[in-house]
Amino acid sequence: IAGITQAPTSQILAAGRRMTLRCTQDMRHNAMYWYRQDLGLGLRLIHYSNTAGTTGKGEVPDGYSVSRANTDDFPLTLASAVPSQTSVYFCASSVDWGETQYFGPGTRLLVL
Amino acid sequence: GESVGLHLPTLSVQEGDNSIINCAYSNSASDYFIWYKQESGKGPQFIIDIRSNMDKRQGQRVTVLLNKTVKHLSLQIAATQPGDSAVYFCAENAGGTSYGKLTFGQGTILTVHP
């Protein structure tokens, strides 16, 4: 089934631990994005990649890193998790930069 | 209605009624607008989009209207059904150096009563 998959579905994480959220798309989209969604603040862009091999910072990049080694995968890493990173994380992709973005099912992360 | 960056409004309608969800945007350079639907526990789902060279675009049971003069966007849902209950977000794609980065509104909660 074509689309975006994210893993894990949910996670409880101790503060200070390292965590990688996985995102894979099979639509051969060039651009990929990571957002966090917090109640009352909507969706905010963390990092993006407009093509494999390149990445950029979004609105709230601090504490997060990404890599884009190939077209399909776009992992998001929290090097040392803090409670303020408790959120729902969505990965999205688009055919090309600036086109309609399609979202994955999300990862619910609780940092204690 | 909804403004990009403000509190979350709600809209309650009866099944079969038409629904209108509003969105105000502030960036006059924005040239592409998208409406998303998000059901509880799921990711945002694309509904319809419109570019700034258009005033109106229709889909299946949905219509998006764009008024660039007053920087206003609306989503009209015809014959609203219980399955339409969700949070609806508008998003804008600003031009210039921000091109490609979507800015989302905080959403409108639509509740459809049978």
Contacts between the chains, C-beta under 8 A, distances in Angstrom:
chain1	res1	chain2	res2	distance
A	4	B	43	7.9
A	31	B	100	7.3
A	40	B	7	7.4
A	40	B	8	6.9
A	40	B	106	6.9
A	41	B	106	7.1
A	42	B	5	7.8
A	42	B	89	7.1
A	42	B	104	4.7
A	42	B	105	6.4
A	42	B	106	4.1
A	42	B	107	6.5
A	43	B	44	7.2
A	43	B	89	7.1
A	43	B	91	8.0
A	43	B	102	8.0
A	43	B	104	4.3
A	44	B	104	7.8
A	45	B	101	5.9
A	45	B	102	7.2
A	48	B	100	7.6
A	48	B	101	7.1
A	50	B	100	6.6
A	58	B	101	6.8
A	59	B	101	8.0
A	90	B	43	5.3
A	90	B	44	7.1
A	92	B	43	8.0
A	97	B	99	7.8
A	97	B	100	4.3
A	98	B	32	7.2
A	98	B	93	6.3
A	98	B	99	5.6
A	98	B	100	4.2
A	100	B	34	6.1
A	100	B	46	5.8
A	100	B	49	5.8
A	101	B	34	7.6
A	101	B	46	7.8
A	101	B	102	6.3
A	102	B	46	6.1
A	103	B	36	7.7
A	103	B	43	3.7
A	103	B	44	4.7
A	103	B	45	7.2
A	104	B	43	5.4
A	105	B	42	6.2
A	105	B	43	5.1
A	106	B	41	8.0
A	106	B	42	7.3
A	106	B	43	5.1
